[in-house]
Amino acid sequence: MRHRLLIGLMTIDESKLRFLLDRAAISDVQLRYALGVDTRDWPLFRSCFTDEIEIDSSSAAPPPQRWKVDDWVELVRRTINGMKTTQHIITNQIITIDDDAATCIAYVQARHHLPNDSGENDQNTYGYYTNHLVRMPNGWKIRARKLTIISHEGNIDLFELARRQLAEAEGRSTPESKD
């Protein structure tokens, strides 16, 4: 049996439509963030941020800091490129929008893998991002990123090992090798 779909005239509430389009665009920023990191597509990763960004990883690292985004991207690159593989899974996004500003709170599972002789080969982080975004002429961008770690498992030293191995491969010295 064939069904017929009838569509009548429908009035579209422009504010609801804008909200849905903004929500989809903000969600895409989150997904580009994860894809950029995991595929080592640094221009894609860079495209997620404003030119200056506040990074708060104080649940595991130094207090919040303001960064020029290119410096932040380089710091991430120097860690992630040292890993054999990574996988960032961002889910359960709660997005609130207030005109040209938005907040997205989303779960994250970040998996890091680097075969090594100094301990476990894996480090997994579980937590959530609280990202504050602004509408820019070229789309939504993250202006502040906070990572709240709920738990982690595995070799926490994997990050430093990845930075050292990459520095050696690139012919750069590390603070440890200057002594």
N, C-alpha and C positions, 0 to 999 in steps of 0.2 A: 504494500500500500504506500502510496506517495503522499507525503505531508506537504502542506503549503504553509509558508511562513508569511504572514501579513504584517507589514510594517506601516503604521500610520504616521501622521505628522507628529513629531516629537519636539518639544522645546528643550533645548540643552541649557542647563544652568551653567553659565560661563565660569563662575567661581568654582563650582564642583569639578568642571572639566579641567580648569587650570590646576587645581589641587591634585587631581589624578596624574596629569602630565608631569607636574613638579615631583610628585612622589616617585614616579617611574624614573625620572632623570636622576633623582637623589640615590635611589637604589642602584642605578647603573654606575654611579660614582663609586659606591662601595664595591661593586663587582669588578670594576676596572682596577681598583686598588689591589684586590687580591690577585687578579689575573696578571697585572703588571709585575707584582713581586714574584709570583711563581713561574712566570715565563721569562723573567729577567728583561722585560720590555720597559726600560727605564723612562723613555719618553711617555709611554702610556701611564706609568705610575706617576710621573711628574704632572701629568695633565689633571690629576685629581685635586691639586692643591692651589691655593692662592700663592702669591710670590713670597709672602712671609707667613709662617705658621707657628702656632704654639703646640708643642709636643709634650704631653704629660704621660710618662710611663712610670710615675712615682711609686706604683705598687711593686715595681721590680728594679727601678733604676733611679738616677738623680731626679731632683725636683723638676717641675715643669720649666721648659726653656723655650724662648723664641728663636726661630731659625730662619735664615734665608732658605727658601725651599730647595734650591739647588745643592746647598750644603747638606740638608737633611737627606735628600735623595742619594747623594754620594755616600753618606754614612750607612744608609740601608744597603746600597749596592755593595759596599765593601764587606758587609757581613753576609748577605744572602748569596752573592756570587761565590763565596767560599764554601757554601753548602753543596752537597751533591743534588739534593732535591728538597723542595719545600711544598707545602700545600696549606693554603689559608682558606678556611671555610667560614663564610660570613652568612649568618641566618637570623631569623626572628627579628627583622628590622621593625622598629617602632619609630615612625617619622612624624615630627610635628613641624608645621610650617607657619611662620608669622611673617607675611609679606615677602621680603627678600632675604630672610634669615630662616634657617631650619636647624633642627637637631635630629640626629639619627642615632639611636641606641640599638646595637646589634651584637648578637653573640658572635664569638670568634673561637675557632679551633685552629691553632697554628702548629703545623707539624714540620719538623726540621730533621733532616737526615744527613749524616756525614760519617762514613766509615772511618774509624780511627783506632789507634792503639792505646789510647789513654782512658777509655771507659766505654759506656754505652754509645751506640751509634745514633740514637734518636733522642730528641727533646720535643715534648708536646706541651703547649700552653693552652689553657682553657680560660676564657674570660669574656669580656665584652668591651666594645668600643663605644665611646660617646663622642660622636663627631659633630662639630658645629660647622655649618656650611653657610655660604653666602651666594646669592644669585649674581653672577658676573655676566657681562655681555656675551661671553662664549659658553655660558652654562653654569651649573652649580659647581662650587669648589669647596673643599674642606679648608677652613681657616684655623681650626683647632681640633686636635685629636688626642683623646685620652684613652689609654688602655688600662683597664682594671682587670688584673689577673685574679681569678678565683682559685686556680690550682695549676700546678705543672708537674710533669713527671719526666724522668729520664735525665740525661746528662746536661746540666745547666751550663757547663763549661764549653759546650759545643759552639756557642757564639764566638767566644774568644779564640777558640781553635780555628774556626772558619776564617776569622779576620786575619790571624797570623798566616795561615796557609795561603790565603789569597795575596797578602802582602809579599810573601816570599815568591809566589808565582809571578807577580807583577814587578819584582825587583825592588820593592819598597822596603824600607826598614820599619820595624815596629818598636814601640817603647822598650820592649824586652830585649831587642837585638842591639840597641844602642849602647848598652853597658859593656 
